Amino acid sequence: MDVRDTGNFWRLAGPAVGMKGVMRLILLGTPGVGKGTQALELSECLHILHISTGELLRVEMENKTPIGMKIDKYMNAGELVPDTIIIDMLEKRLQEPDSRKGFVLDGFPRNLNQADYLKSSLERLQTSLDRVINIEVPIDTVLNRLLQRNRADDTPETIKYRLEIYKQETIPLIDYYQRAGILEQINGDASPEEVTNRILACIA
Ligand code: ADP
């Protein structure tokens, strides 16, 4: 049997397969498509950083930092936190030396303003994005997954609101990155391992 069919191919073969070193990726997809799970897996397979803006924000809230105190009303309501806060946070994270080994962004950008910022910020660091992966999953599956997750902002009302915000603010990014020629569409309605393999196959 071809080792590629085992689902372990990419893990066995390691990160060097067909790739010229450092990878800078973005994961797009509605809440609940599995961005967090895939980002973690990709960061391990490719030896790159996993940067989740949702996680960074939740840490600020848990530690009750000045930023944490400012953002909890947005997070709990399912609204986007103001761009100035999130952009500042990401800028600092990208300036840390470990980001040079590459990264997968999970939860950023979420609107065109953030995408423009990211573009100029990467240009300042003399680098650019390699790929943007848009993960798609049927809406019923997404709703089931979110309702099972038990996170504070996963109530039925907030979920509905977050999906609406995604539609209005984040969907335009699909076209934006399509035009930039770096968008990959992935069907995420499969096991986590299978989805990882699909992503790795299309970025190789
Ligand atoms: P999900 O993708 O399931 O919504 P996240 O952990 O990515 O989960 O985000 C949770 C919340 O964090 C969002 O609803 C929003 O309030 C805030 N957030 C995360 N990333 C951003 C961002 N790039 N811009 C603005 N708000 C953000």
Boltz pocket constraint, residues with backbone or C-beta under 6 A from the ligand:
constraints:
  - pocket:
      binder: B
      contacts: [[A, 29], [A, 30], [A, 31], [A, 32], [A, 53], [A, 54], [A, 55], [A, 57], [A, 74], [A, 75], [A, 76], [A, 78], [A, 79], [A, 80], [A, 81], [A, 82], [A, 86], [A, 106], [A, 107], [A, 108], [A, 109], [A, 110], [A, 114], [A, 153], [A, 162]]
      max_distance: 6.0
